[in-house]
Amino acid sequence: IGWSQVAGRAAAVTVAFIVARNLVFQSSTGWAKSLAKYLLLVATMGLVSYSMIQFLHSRLGVSVIAAKLLAEGLLFLGNFAIQRDFIFSKR
């Protein structure tokens, strides 16, 4: 589970950053500053997601796939709000 989290996030981070910055939030924040914040968010959300999946799977007996879907679904809205308000804000 851990290695799949790392591989999946590493493969998607570049494309997701560019799409989020330029298309979704149309941000004019500096690349370096927003990229640093974005990478911190990716790492944090990866650890939180991993922890949630492990808990759901090992403690509650939820299948790994269902646990992944549930964890990522729950984290989606918070992730979006953090990107909108703190990483790509238009302030």
N, C-alpha and C positions, 0 to 999 in steps of 0.2 A: 504494500500500500504506500509506504513512504517513498520508494523509488518512483512509483508511477505518479505520485503527486509532484515530485521534483521535475521529472521529465515532461509531464504535461504542462506545467507552469512555465518551464524554460522555453518550450517550443512556442507557446502562445504569447509570451510577454511582449515581444517586439511589435508584432502585429496589433495586439490589443492596445498597447500604449498609443501607437500612432492613430488608430481608429478612434479611440476614446478622446484623445487630445484634439484631433483635427475635425472629426465628423460629429461625434456625439456631443461634446461640450464646447466645441469651437473656441478653445482656449488660446489666449495669447501669452500665457505665462511662459517663463523661460524654460527651454528644453531641459537643461541640467537640473534645475531645481525641481521641476515636476517629475522628471524621471527618477530622481533620488527618492522622492516621496512615494511614487508609484511602486518602485521596487521594494520599499519598506512595507507598503500595503500588501503586495503580493506575498512576501515572506510571512507576514503576520497572518494573513488569511489562509495561507498554506498550512501553517502550524495549527491554527484553530480548526480548519477543515479536517486535517489529519486526526487531531484529538477527538473531534466529534465522531468521525468514522470509526476510530478504534473503540470508543466508548459504546456506540450503538451496536457494533459488531460483537465485541467481546463480552460486554455486560448485559446487553439486552437481546442478543442473538439475532439481530437484524442482518440480512445478507449484506455483503460488502457493496454490491451495486445499489441496493435500496438505501443503505446508509450513506453512500456517496451522493445520491440524488437528494436525499433529505438534507444532508449537511449543506451542500452547495445551494440548494433552494432557499434554506433559511438565511444563508450568508449573503445572498444576492442583493437584497434591498439595502442592507447596511453598507455593502461594498459600493453600490451605486451612489448612495448618499455621501459617503466619505470622499469618493472621487469628485462629485459635483461640488461639495462645500469646502474641501480642504486641499485637493490636489490640482484640480483644473478650474478653480473658482475664477470668476471674472472681476473680482475686486481689484 
